[in-house]
Every structure is written in C-alpha cells, then in structure tokens.
Amino acid sequence: MNRKRLRWLLPLAALPVLWLLYWALGRDTYVLPSPMAGLEAPNFELVTFEGDTVQLTDLDGRVVILNFWASWCIPCRQEHPVLVQTERTWDDSEVVLLGVVYQDSRANAERFLDQYGGDWTHVLDPSQRTAIDYGVYGVPETFFIGTDGTISLKKVGPVTWDLVQYQVDSLLAAPVAAASAAGAP
C-alpha cells in the first residue's frame, strides 16, 4: 500500500520543482523588470566632456537612450557597435543617445571613444548620484525613455540592434498612436 501512494506522491512532489525550472530557465535574465518602468525618469544635471551641462528636461519631446557604460567593461565593448549604429540611424531631433560614464575616469573614457568611435554626447557622473537615482548596479545598463519622459524599459547587459530598433520605433510611434486615439489629425 505504501508503494502505491509513493508512486502517486513522487510525481506530484516533482511538479513544483519542474515548474520552477521551466520558469527560471525560460527567462532572459538580462531583461529585468524595473520598478521604474512606467514612471517618470529622474531628472539629472550632468557635465559633458566638453564642459556643457545636460539635463534630462532639456531633452523633452525626444526619445532618450540613456546608456551607463565604462571603458573597463567587456560587455560595453560588445554593445558599442550597436550604439554607433543607433547614433547613425536616427536624427538627434527625434532620438538622443546619451552615454553616462560609470565608475571610470574621463581620460579612460576618452581613450575608449578614440579607439572605438562614438560621436554622441557622453557625460560624467562623478558622485554616481544619477546612477543611484536610476538603480544602476553594473554596466552596461540602458534605459529607454519615451518622448513624455517616462521610462519604458531597463536593459541590463549589452543591447542588441533588434532591441534598440524595436524600442525606439515603438516609442516614436507612441505619440502618433495617442494622438490618433484622441481624434487628432
């Protein structure tokens, strides 16, 4: 009698373990649900390599790709060609790519950019206040911010061209879709 019960109990006991494995292995661990998605992006005031000041509020009405990176970061080197392609694809009147140097020196960042290219705006975050406000804990981390200043996605790890293209195109289309729904021409 005990063996009959055991035959039925073992498969039932294994179901939660199998479900947990299926759930954990089927997820992209680099796309983390961010508690900030859907919220207004924290404003910042940072200094560019050229000495100018950039605030997020200055970029209103445009899609912002906020990329935290460092010269010592191997995955940052992997994603860099995608960012170069991103910068070349969209006009900066619609899409702004902004690189935030994370726990690195300006000299190292400039050497990296001299070697690999990257003509978009890069800023320094010496106190790491902006990184803290965005919940950054490593690099690369990239935030996609819509034209209304709302964070749509946080990507941990290197971005791919497919992800960037999908996110940017979706964010650019969002105001058009909202205007159409409101009856605007």
N, C-alpha and C positions, 0 to 999 in steps of 0.2 A: 504494500500500500504506500509506503514512503517513497518508493521509486517512481510510482505513478505521479505522485504530487511533485516530485523533484523534476520530472520531465516537463511538467507544465510551468513550474515556477522559474526555472532557469531561463527560458526564452523571454518570459515576462520581465525578469530582472535585467536582462540584457538590452531591452528596448530603450530605456533612458540613456544608457551608455552609447548605443548606436546613434540615437537622435542627437546627442551632444557632439559626437564625432562628425556626423553629417553637417550639422550647423556650423561647427568651428572650421572644418576643412573647406567648406564651400564659400567662405567669405574672403574678400580681399582685405587683408589686414592693414593695408596701407591707406584705404579709404575709411577713415574713422568718422563715425557720426559725431559732429561737433555740436556742443550745446549752443554755439554761436550761430549756426546756420539758421537763417530766417530773421536774425536780429540785425540791428544797425551796427555797422562796422565801427569800432572805436576810432575816433579821430586821433591824429598824431601830427606833430610838427618836427620834421627831421631835416638834417642838412645834407645836401648833395655833395659829391666830390668837388664840385665847382664852387661851393660855398653858398649856394642858393638855398632857400627854405622851401620845403614841400609840406603841404597839409592835405589830408585826405579830402577835406571840404573843398579845396581848390579844384578837385577832380570830379565834382558833381556832374551828373549827366553823361558820364562816360563809364564804360566797363573798366574795372581796375583789376589787374592781376598782380597781387602782392606776393612776391616770392622772397622768402627768407633763405639765405644761402651763405656759404663760406668757402674760401679758397682751399681749405684743407679737407673738404667734404667730397669723397669719391662719388656718391650718387649725384651731387651737384654737377660734377663734370659730365656724368651720363646724361642729365637732362638739359644741359646747356645748349646743345644744338636745337632742341625743341624751342627753347626760349628765343634763340636767334631767329628761327623761322617765324615764331609768333610776332616778334618785333617787325619783321619784314612784311607780314601778311596784312595787318590791319593798320589803318591810318590812326595816328595818335589823337585825332579829334574824336574818335569813337572808342578806342581801346588804349589804355595806358598800362604798360608793363613797368612795374616799379620793383627794383631789387633792393632788399634790405640786408646789409652785411651783418651777419650774426656771429658774435664772439670771435671776431677776426680784426685784423688791422687794415687800415686804409691802404697801406703800401702793399700788403699781400693781395688784397682785393684788386688793386690796380694792375699788379703783375699778372694775375689770373686773367683779367679782361684784356690785357695786351696780348696774351698768348692765345686766348680762345675767342676773342671778339665779344661784343655786347655794347651796342650804342645807346641802349635805353638808360633811363635815369636810375642811378644807384645812390642809396642814402646810407648814412651811418646811424647806428642806434647804440651810442656808447654806454648808456645806462641800462640798456636792454629793456627799458620801460615799454616800448611798443611790443616787443616780443612777449613780454609778460601779459600785456593787455590782450594780446591775441591768443594766449595759451600755447605759445611755441615751446616745445621741449627738445627739439632737434632739428637738423636740416637735412635735406630741403623740406620745407613746408610751404605750400602755396594756397592762397586764399583767392577765390573768385568773388568779386563784389559787383553787384548789379548797378545800373545807372541811378537807382534810387538810394544807393549807399547801403544796401542790405547784403550780408554775406550769403552766398548761395552754396558754396562748397569749400571745405578744407581738405586739401590733399596732402597726406604725409608721404614722403618719398618722392622720387623723381616723377615729374609729369610726362605724359606721352602726348604726341601730336593729336591723336584721336580724342583724348580727354579735353585738351585745350580747345580744339576746334568745336567740339560739341558744346562745351560750357559757354564759350564766347558767343557762338551763333545763337544759342538759347537765350543768353542774357541780352543780346542785341535785339532779338525778336520780341522779347517780353514787353517792352513799352508799346510796340506796334499792336500786339495782341490785346493789351489792356485798353488801348485807345479804341480799337475796333469793337471791343465788348461794350465800351461806354457810348458807342454811337458816333465817335469822331470820324471824320472823313479820311 
